Amino acid sequence: MSTLYPDVTTVSRKIQLTDEEDKQLRQLSQVEHLPEDVLLRKWILDGLTHMRLERACTLYQRGQLNLSGAAHYARIGVEQMMHELTRRGIEHSPSVEQFVDGLETLADLFDKDGLRAAAAEVRKQEGLQPHKDTQPS
Amino acid sequence: MNKRNAVLDASFWINAHHSGVVDYLPDYFNLFVPTQVIQEVEYTPPDVDQLTSAGESFRSWRQAGQFECQDPVRPVDWFHAGENAAIGLAQEQGYVLLIDDQAPYHLAKARGLRAIASVDFIVLLYADNGLSHDEARARLAKSGPASHLKRAAAIALAVLARQRGDRDVNLVS
């Protein structure tokens, strides 16, 4: 048990720093008015957060995680995960094909011929396969 | 108009909230939400004090009984808990799936489910005169889809504008 975190079990890790790194740590500790071990712990936690998020984005991009899986991995909300993916230019919106499928579904559900025509035009302009029901026989 | 039963996924709600179209959903759908999706939308990370605006509005809707909480008997085992529950419920009950996440959307479609994205819903609102052309464009911009999707949606809006005779609309996007 730790006196700092009485409810959790803690472990100690030993790290090695060069003289220069050690000097920088001491300087920053003085500037920030924080003990060196507190600073080190903060940086490790920040680093873990950053690494989890980067890994989650990579796994999403590879198709190995979906949005909520990636959010869970990164320990953030789905909305923040969507924001992080967008910020990195990683596509998460439905594809054009999926969008057109959705229009056709809505056209069928609510009997909207206009939507059907709109979907057909998007298919044509985007070079997608015609919908199976509208293909010439 | 006959309302359809639909199950909400977190991704759809978040985008629909940001594009300002969630209030139109009950005009078209009886909404069902699995517990896991509720937990995802209302999740607050330990180091964050408050819900996001999408989470806040979702919670208000839930507390006001504007959608029904329903869980599948057997969630699928394809993705993470929220999508698995939403897809499982859509499959069991024959509900429409409202989802904006590319990979589960793809698999759900491949398995014969009827899936709709928030961008589709915005186009439907324009088709039904619920939104003007400018409003539809503005909401598409707010929903934050990628440029390829915005272009495709603009084509759909242009076709509908021609049908509606919106002559003052600039059809070239």
Interface residues (C-beta under 8 A of the other chain):
Chain A: G63 L65 N66 L67 S68 G69 A71 H72 R75 I76 G77 V78 E79 Q80 M82 T86 E91 H92 S93 P94 S95 V96 Q98 F99 V100 D101 G102 L103 T105 L106 D108 L109 F110 K112 G114 L115 A117 A118 A119 E121 V122 Q125 E126
Chain B: M1 N2 R4 A10 S11 I14 N15 Y28 E40 V41 Y43 T44 P45 V48 T52 A54 G55 F79 H80 A81 G82 E83 V96 D100 D101 Q102 A103 P104 Y105 H106 K109 R114 A115 I116 A117 V119 D120 F121 V123 L124 A127 D128 G144 P145 A146 H148 L149 A152 A153 I155 A156 L157 V159 L160 Q163
